[in-house]
Amino acid sequence: MRVLHSSDWHLGRLLYGQRRYDEFEAFLDWMLAQIHEQRIDVLLIAGDLFDTTTPSNRAQGLYYRFLNGVAQSPCRHVVIIGGNHDSPSFLNAPAQLLKALDVHVVGSACADPTDEVVVLQDAAGQPEAIVCAVPYLRDRDIRQVEAGESLEDKDRKRVAGIREHYAEVCRAAERMRAGRDLPLVGMGHLFAAGGKTQDGDGVRDLYVGSLAMVGADAFPESLDYVALGHLHVPQTVAGREHIRYSGSPLPMGFGEARQQKSVCLIEFQGRDADVQLLPVPCFQRLERLKGGQADLMAELERLVAEDEPIWLEIIYEGEQIAADLRQWLEQQVEETRLTLLRVRNNRVVERALSRADATETLDDLQPHEVFERALVAHQVPDEQQAELKQLFSRLLQQMDEQDHRAE
């Protein structure tokens, strides 16, 4: 049995206002080609299919067009779980219809653990694998709120709740397996301890320190492979080859511009999983340029000579203030194949951290960056900053929960 594991598509995501539908479409066409070429039997998508809970019509069209293509391919099954960016109700709404196409969707945690267990059948109608399709777990799914809880108490209960949830779902899967020699595959959308992120990769900074991070031992030993989503950097968990993040297939920010994206190809011989990475082509080149004016000029001339469509992020680090930086840069890329998406003047930021920079808007910053600047501007003592950052992260997480409840 050959399985393809992917996650974090973020269909509909903008990059500093630039629409990326052509990239998403090219990636999905490539995925469909891989399903044919690699003779894939099962496709696992571990959450964050969409970038928002209200995806655009075009993003939805790409999603359903792709699933229709998979239904006409040799791939027998698709298993999809919801991520923190996805709307559970949106994913679940067509679940019964999609099931007729052997597309199994679990958008949110279920009251009955068996509802998160998917038994996959081969062409002869016999069970060939069992999937523990655990979606992104929200606070209300795994713990009860109690008055007077500390942040540490909440964190401990949340991690314990995640562990228990996986244990319950895996116990239900074991009962269904009934001693047969079938692969048992886990899925999840969460932050595993030690996981690597990338500056500007778009992963929401909901957690500080060890908050809500689970260890590899949260996944029961009975699982033969664990397909994870949420982190955009392809990686194993705690060095365990069978517990993996596939990573996002497209760079979600300029910090990922040089990162080789991939999807995971797993071949099962019985319950033994052999894993290899399939590199994803670059569908839109991104470049981050840093330096003073002379350095930037040289780099821009080099890129212009390559005569390739490139999206740019410019970070100015020269000694001079360069107040007209953006105007100068726009003149350099005029009538070229270069597109200027973001300009950051580090010289100005360093001189006036606590003031609003005329070249910078809130669109350039993440919420946690704004909060950290406020701490610096108000000269909050270092010993108080850690707890305040934890409180702010918890607030962001609660706002994320409320967004989903308000659907």
Secondary structure, 3 states (H helix, E strand, C coil): CEEEEECCCCECCCECCECCHHHHHHHHHHHHHHHHHCCCCEEEEECCCECCCCCCHHHHHHHHHHHHHHHCCCCCEEEEECCCCCCHHHHHCCHHHHHCCCEEEECCCCCCHHHHEEEEECCCCCEEEEEEECCCCCHHHHCCCCCCCCHHHHHHHHHHHHHHHHHHHHHHHHHHHCCCCCCEEEEEECEECCCCCCCCCCCCCCCCCCCCEECHHHCCCCCCEEEEECCCCCEEECCEEEEEECCCCCCCCHHHCCCCCEEEEEEEECCEEEEEEEECCCCCEEEEEEECHHHHHHHHHHHHHHCCCEEEEEEECCCCCCCCHHHHHHHHHCCCCEEEEEEEEHHHHHHCCCCCCCCCCHHHCCHHHHHHHHHHHCCCCHHHHHHHHHHHHHHHHHHHHHHHHCC
